[in-house]
Amino acid sequence: MNHRLTVDIAGVTLKNPIMPASGTFGSGKEYAAFVDLNRLGAIVVKGVASRPWPGNPPPRLAETASGMLNSVGLQNAGVMAFLAEDLPFLKQFDTKIIVNICGHSLAEYLEVALALSDAPVDLLELNISCPNVSEGGMAFGTNRQMVEQVVSAVKKHARQPLIVKLSPNVTDIVEIARAAESAGADGLSLINTLLGMKIDVHRRKPILANGAGGLSGPAIKPVAIRMVYQTARAVQIPIIGMGGVMTGEDAVEFLLAGASAVAVGTANFHNPTATVDVLQGLEAYMETYGIEDVNALRGFLFRKGR
Ligand SMILES: Cc1cc2nc3c(=O)[nH]c(=O)nc-3n(C[C@H](O)[C@H](O)[C@H](O)COP(=O)(O)O)c2cc1C
């Protein structure tokens, strides 16, 4: 059987729908010893800012039931270092490159998009979970007006198609998804981490130095599936689904809920070959059920007549 695995994201053809989630795969280099990067549909690099960000103080990781909390704080070496060191490495592989961009202000987001405009990068992924310093640190992605503002500004200057990565820390994900789409987003990715906290009862202090952090891993998958399902019914643009994917069947769940592609995040820390294992699991599922084209799975739940 000839499984068709190719998917289209905003006019970019991926050889298959599986990719790492931003921030859980470094720049790809860290995983190249474990995974043949040529096998992945895309590589999504960790958040890149206009200048180096130092990140938060340790401890910044904590294990939780079926997941983890992190307050890494988007530590990164800045867009110039990305262009000089990471991009030439990634260009050796036959895969698409998605750059996740972050900023504390509109100006910072724009600086990154402009610095990447002539770079051989296939897609931009706009992380709108970053704190907006001019709004007292409120995340861009939690307010409809701020989403419209940042998405339309970056879209105006970006050379590559723009995927907007949504924060789940909102009351109505559909309202935010529609705001991103109407401001010009070419695709959406969801979900980012859920805000959480863990307390050391013996020290009577938060475990993370920062207090709160982002919850990820299998614990968040039902929330992610629900949000992808709601969003896919409300927008026309493609969706990259993520949140707790550990197996091929988890990836299938996201496709059935309406995602066009799926990212594997926290699983990489537990199993460095998780991305290719998920891909193989997806192929095995397609074999078992005689699915000739992976696109036939997308949005199966809400197709007419179901
Ligand atoms: C340690 C860590 C770092 C992350 N860094 C980023 C980042 O730089 N940009 C971003 O948009 N999301 C970042 N994320 C969120 C993931 O890309 C993903 O959306 C989230 O973890 C849910 O997927 P998962 O449950 O498979 O990990 C990070 C997550 C973790 C655990």
The ligand as an SDF file (V2000), in Angstrom:
LIG
                    3D

 31 33  0  0  0  0  0  0  0  0999 V2000
   10.7630   23.1930   27.8950 C   0  0  0  0  0  0  0  0  0  0  0  0
    9.7540   23.7580   26.9380 C   0  0  0  0  0  0  0  0  0  0  0  0
   10.0970   24.8580   26.1440 C   0  0  0  0  0  0  0  0  0  0  0  0
    9.1730   25.4070   25.2500 C   0  0  0  0  0  0  0  0  0  0  0  0
    9.5370   26.4700   24.4720 N   0  0  0  0  0  0  0  0  0  0  0  0
    8.6500   26.9950   23.5730 C   0  0  0  0  0  0  0  0  0  0  0  0
    9.0310   28.0560   22.7040 C   0  0  0  0  0  0  0  0  0  0  0  0
   10.1860   28.5030   22.6770 O   0  0  0  0  0  0  0  0  0  0  0  0
    8.0770   28.5740   21.8770 N   0  0  0  0  0  0  0  0  0  0  0  0
    6.7970   28.0700   21.8390 C   0  0  0  0  0  0  0  0  0  0  0  0
    5.9590   28.5830   21.0760 O   0  0  0  0  0  0  0  0  0  0  0  0
    6.4260   27.0310   22.6150 N   0  0  0  0  0  0  0  0  0  0  0  0
    7.3170   26.4870   23.4770 C   0  0  0  0  0  0  0  0  0  0  0  0
    6.9480   25.4130   24.2590 N   0  0  0  0  0  0  0  0  0  0  0  0
    5.5840   24.8190   24.1170 C   0  0  0  0  0  0  0  0  0  0  0  0
    5.6080   23.5710   23.2180 C   0  0  0  0  0  0  0  0  0  0  0  0
    6.0470   23.8880   21.9180 O   0  0  0  0  0  0  0  0  0  0  0  0
    4.1930   22.9330   23.1380 C   0  0  0  0  0  0  0  0  0  0  0  0
    3.2910   23.8700   22.5900 O   0  0  0  0  0  0  0  0  0  0  0  0
    3.6470   22.4860   24.4870 C   0  0  0  0  0  0  0  0  0  0  0  0
    4.6850   21.9860   25.3120 O   0  0  0  0  0  0  0  0  0  0  0  0
    2.5520   21.4210   24.3580 C   0  0  0  0  0  0  0  0  0  0  0  0
    3.0220   20.2640   23.7090 O   0  0  0  0  0  0  0  0  0  0  0  0
    3.6020   18.9640   24.5030 P   0  0  0  0  0  0  0  0  0  0  0  0
    2.5970   18.6420   25.5710 O   0  0  0  0  0  0  0  0  0  0  0  0
    3.7520   17.8970   23.4870 O   0  0  0  0  0  0  0  0  0  0  0  0
    4.9180   19.3840   25.1060 O   0  0  0  0  0  0  0  0  0  0  0  0
    7.8620   24.8450   25.1480 C   0  0  0  0  0  0  0  0  0  0  0  0
    7.5350   23.7220   25.9400 C   0  0  0  0  0  0  0  0  0  0  0  0
    8.4570   23.1720   26.8160 C   0  0  0  0  0  0  0  0  0  0  0  0
    8.0570   21.9630   27.6230 C   0  0  0  0  0  0  0  0  0  0  0  0
  1  2  1  0
  2  3  1  0
  2 30  2  0
  3  4  2  0
  4  5  1  0
  4 28  1  0
  5  6  2  0
  6  7  1  0
  6 13  1  0
  7  8  2  0
  7  9  1  0
  9 10  1  0
 10 11  2  0
 10 12  1  0
 12 13  2  0
 13 14  1  0
 14 15  1  0
 14 28  1  0
 15 16  1  0
 16 17  1  0
 16 18  1  0
 18 19  1  0
 18 20  1  0
 20 21  1  0
 20 22  1  0
 22 23  1  0
 23 24  1  0
 24 25  2  0
 24 26  1  0
 24 27  1  0
 28 29  2  0
 29 30  1  0
 30 31  1  0
M  END
$$$$
